[in-house]
């Protein structure tokens, strides 16, 4: 079945709908939804239903757009105060860690291909290219799994993992491009390689920061009657940031992640609507990207690379990733051994390695198809083994903790300009011991009860309103510290506070 203008919407809508339904079921069973999206794409492809999609260029284009949006959205959702304590660790893992993973894995591939798989034997540079393509952790997979599982981790591990995955693509990209150039020209210029790496990182960081600040200024000063257009303007900034940074010889992936960090941690108009828009858009393009990459591979060809792919994948999971992580985190004595082990285990591969594997295909490297199939196999292996065991490994290493999730009775949000906190509490019998009227509730100054929910009905109270057990109160205050103290005095345990 060929994808044409006439049937692309029909096929696409069916695949999206199936992906969402199966993804919902799979997440309950602990299977990463991104793995399921890949499998659905594979089943719908040439060796399955029969959809023919054999364009690495189109897959790469979809991947670049998708990663730009995913990285920007991930940056917006990351708080700078959370990543500040782990910046040094994240930068080391994103640079030195990727390089060490490439060298260790490349050396292993070179040895094992000559010893056990002579049919796959190639030059050392070719083995390093295969390793470089797989050397970075995948931002889409890490963001998706950590956030969809609502996993609460100790020792700032979640921001560390997200920072690493959001910023290690440039190093893997640079190594991939440089190794392709070496294979094509046969020349190795260490000085030029080092200069290229410095330019990629410095230009990427600077462009991301400056363009992020520029986007903030334009959003806050551009007066548009239609609020929806602010989201479109920011989306165009994402694409402009990526392409403009690449034109300056910087790394576009790093730039959009930095820009997302800058925008997400500053005050902008319609911020909550913009964040919700990019969350939905990130999901849309995650599904699109993984379906497209699944369609691109021929599952039958994966059988031929299964054994060597299994050996390389296990080596990366058990040796290359842990050794790289432990060496990079060696200077940080305060990090517990369990924390280091957990970071070592969460070396998830996903869409990024597969997208990088299309570069050798488009460059005409002789072993490119073999590289692509091995990378795809190892991605499936990583998502299956590491992706499904993230919560379990955190629990076994005693790094996760439970946060009681209290369902919200009031789905309300304050404008960004209002610097107050909203709180929800449920009235208990003990809280009514001093009186059952609202005026008897000892709330701090500058605090108001704006709504009461009782038996599914809402009403605006006043000081003479009578309170009953199980009433749910929506409280707004600009005195969060005293409000929490009052809750402790009253014995209130089940409450939510939403900061603005």
BELPEWO-V155914 format. One record per helix or strand. SS is the DSSP state (H for helix, E for strand). FROM is the first residue (numbers start at 0). LEN is the number of residues. If there is no record, write none. Layout:
# BELPEWO-V155914
SS_FROM_LEN / SS_FROM_LEN
This chain:
# BELPEWO-V155914
E_1_1 / H_7_21 / H_32_12 / E_51_1 / H_55_21 / H_79_36 / H_117_3 / H_123_10 / H_138_10 / E_152_1 / H_156_11 / H_168_17 / H_189_32 / H_227_20 / H_251_13 / H_270_26 / H_298_6 / H_305_23 / H_336_9 / H_350_13 / H_367_18 / H_386_10 / E_399_1 / E_420_6 / H_429_3 / E_436_1 / H_437_3 / E_446_8 / E_456_3 / E_465_1 / E_471_6 / H_479_11 / E_494_5
